[in-house]
Amino acid sequence: MTTAEVPAYAQLGMTEDEYQAVIGILGREPLAAELAMYSVMWSEHCSYKSSRSHLSCFTSDQPWVVVGPGENAGVVDLGDGWLAALRIESHNHPSFVEPYQGAATGVGGILRDIFTMGARPIALWDPLRFGPLDQPHNRFLFEGVVSGIAGYGNAVGVPTLGGEVEFADRFSKNPLVNVMALGLLKEEQLVLSAASGEGNLAILLGNATGRDGIGGASILASASFEEGDEAKRPSVQVGDPFEEKKLIETCLELYDKGLVVAIQDLGAAGISCATSEVAGNGGMGMDVDLDRVHLREPDMNPGEILMSESQERMLAVVTPEDEAEVLAIAAKWEIEASTIGTVTAGPDLSIYDSGELVGEVPAASLADDAPRYDRPSKRPGYLDTAWANEPQIPDEVDAGEVLRVLLDDPAIGDRSWISRQYDHMLFLNTVIEPGHDGSLLRIKGTEKALAVSTDGDSLRTYLDPRRGSARIVYESALNVAVTGATPYALVDNLNFGNPEEPGVMWQLIESVEGMAAACEALNVPVVGGNVSLYNQTDGVDIYPSPVVGMLGFCDPMPENPPRLDRAEEGMSIWLVGPEPQGDFAASAYDRIINDRLGGRPADADPEMARSVIDSATSLAFEIPVLHDISNGGLAVALAEIAIRSGIGISVTGVSAPDLFDETPLRIIAMTRNTTLNTNAHHQWIGTVGGTDLNFGDSGSICVTDAAAIWRNALPRRMNH
C-alpha cells in the first residue's frame, strides 16, 4: 500500500477503532484539523491509553500533598507557607533522533511544568541510559545528550545537581533520557490549569510557532523505532534557553501581580493540548483564532499550527481587564504575546482559520474520551531460564583485583565527566553537590532543606520487575535519608518497551505494583509521573526501566550533613542493616566479573526498610559519614568513601562474598567514637586510616591506585 492509499488517520498513528470513536463523538467524519488534534491528544504519550488503568494503585492522599497527579507538577506543603513542586519527564525517542536538541528540549519542557504551577525552578536531575561506550554511536549519543542538558540548563540558569547512568546493549538503539525538576513557591503563588470565566481571554506567550516538533513528543514517542528512523529529525523540537529564561520571568511576574486565571505550557500536542486542557479542566469551551497565532512560517496549515510542538510557549487565561497589562509585561521581558482565544460557556473547542470554522470538538473529549486499553499481559518465559541461571558467587577472590575491574566500569566510576559540564552552584542553595548519595538544597531564609535522589535499576528490574521496582523506591529513600531528610514525596518515570507485547505489559504492571507497595510501606505519596512506552527498536525492547525521583524534606537541616569526603584517621566503621543474603542477581560482580545476568534478586523487607531509613535520617544529625550500599556492594561503597576522603580503610571479619554482595537496605556509618547510636541492626567492621583499602585475607588496593582507576573510567572511554 502506497502512502497515498494509507488513510489519513493511520498516517497520524490512529487505529481504525480510534477513528470510529472520533466519528461517534462528533456524529460525523472529522475535519482535517480535528483529526490532527485527536491524533496527538490520543497518542500514547499524551493519553496514557495503555497504562492509565494500572496507575490507580499509586496513592497521594497524605495531608501534605497539595496537588497530586493530573496537573503539570505535583505540589507538597513544606510549612510556613512554603510549597515545593516536582515533576519528572522523558525525552527518549527525540534524544535518539537528535541527541542535543532532544535532551535540551526535555529540560525546557520539564522546567515549564514547574513554573506553570507558579514555582521558580531551582534544580534539575538527569537519569540516563545508553548502550556500551565502546561503540562510537553510543558515545555520540551520550556526549550529545549530556551537552544538550548542560547547554540548556546552564543557559537558562537552573543548576543540575545529579542523576544516575546505566549502560547496556539494549539501550544502544533506544537511549533513555529522563529529567526531573524541582521548584519552590509560596502558597499564594500556586496556579492551576482550569479555565474559568466566560469571556476571559487566552494569550499565547513565547516563541513563534513553527514546523519544528510536529508530532515530536506526542507521535514520535508513541511508536517503536525501526531501521532508518533517524530520518525523523524534523520531528524533534529546537530549544532556546534564553527565550525560556525570559518566559520564566514573565510568568512569575504575572503570578506575583495576580494577573493569571489559569495557565498551561505548550509541550506535547502544542496548542491542541493547551487549549483543550485549560478549557476542559474547567468545564468550559474556547474559541481559538489561528490567524492570531504568531508564526515562524506564515504558510502553515491549521493542522500544523495545532500540532506544532515548538518550544518555549505558554497559554495564559486572563480577564479582559488585565489583557493590556499582561501584554505590557510580556513586552517588557521581550516576549512575543498574542491573544488567540476567548473562553466560552462550553463545551466546544472551536477553531477558526481565515474566518472559517475548521474545527469544533467537545474540549473535554480530547483528554477525557481518549481510549483506555486493558492490554493482555503474560509473565514472560525468559524469567524461568534467568532465575535458574544462578549467579556465580565469589569464594576466595582477591578483592583488590576485583575492585580494580569494578571501579573501571563507567556505571560505577566517577561521573564528574558528566557533572562538571553542569553548573551546580547557581542560586547558591546547594549544600550537597553531585557525587554523593542525594542532593541537598537549603531554602534560604529558613532552616528547611530539600533532598533529592533519582534512582533506577534496569537489570534487576528485568530479573524481577516487582522486587526490582520496590527496591528502587527504598534505595532512593535511603539516599535522601543519609542527608538528614525524611522521604516526603515521589515522582516516577516508567520506561518500558512495546505495550502491545503481553510480556512487556506484565513487566509494567508488576513494576507499578511493586513501587506502589514500597511507597505505601514508607507512607510516601506519588504526586506525579510519566509513562514512556514503545521503547523498542527493530523488535528489541529495552530493559524495563522505571526511574523514581524521591523528594526528602528536613526542618531543620543538619548543621553539618554527612558527606563522603569527611572520613578521618581513627574513625570506626559500622555496617547498618540486614545480614548479607548472598544477593548477586544483577549485581555488579556478576555483570562485570562474570559477564552474565541471571538469578532472582532478593526481596526487600518493608519493616527493615523503615528501620534503616529512620536510623539514617537520625544519624545524619550526629555523624560525619553515611553512605548507602548499592552497585558493587560494600567494597565499592567503602572505596568511594576512601577515594573522596583521600584516606585508607581497614576492614575486619568480612568475607570476600560479603564484600560484593548487594543485599538491599544497608548503609555504612562512620563515627569518631566506638559506639553507634541506633536501634537498627548494626555491626562494627573496621577503622579508617592508612593509605590502602585493606580487606584482610581477601586482599587490598592502594587508595591512590583505586582513585586513578575510578576517576578515569568515563574519560578514557569518551576520549577513545
Buried (B, 14 or more C-beta within 10 A) or exposed (E): EEEEEEEBBBEBBBEEEBBEBBEEBBEEEBBEBBBBBBBBBBBBBBBBBBBBEBBEBBBBEBEBBBBBBEBBBBBBBBEEEBBBBBBBBBBBBBBBBBBBBBBBBBBBBBBBBBBBBBBBBBBBBBBBBBBBBEBEEBBEBBBBBBBBBBBBBBBBBBBBBBBBBBBBEBBBBBBBBBBBBBBBBBBEBBBBBBBBBEEBBBBBBBBBBBBBBBBBBBBBBBBBBEEEBEEBEEBBBBBBBBBBBBBBBBBBBBBEEEBBBBBBBBBBBBBBBBBBBBBBBBBBBBBBBBEBBBBEEEEBBBBBBBBBBBBBBBBBBBBEEBBEEBBEBBEEBEBBBBBBBBBBEBBBBBBBBEEEEBBBBBBBBBBEBBBEBEBEBEEBEEBEEBBEBBBBBBEEBBBBEBBBBBBBBBBBBBBEBBBEBBBBEBBEBBBBBBBBBBBBBBBEEBEBBBBBBBBBBBBBBBBBBBBBBBBBBBBBBBBBBBBBBBBBBBBBBBBBBBBBBBBBBBBBBBBBBBBBBBBBBBEBBBBBBBBBBBBBBEEBBBBBBBBBBBBBBBBEBBEBBBBBBBBEEEBBBBBBBBEBEBBBBBBBBBBBBBEEBBBBBBBBBBEBBBBBBBBBBBBBBBBBBBBBBBBBBBBBBBBBBBBBBEBBBBBEEBBBBBBBBBBBBBBBBBBEEEEBEBEBBBEBBBBBBBEBBBBBEBBBBBBEBBBEBBBBBBBBBBEE
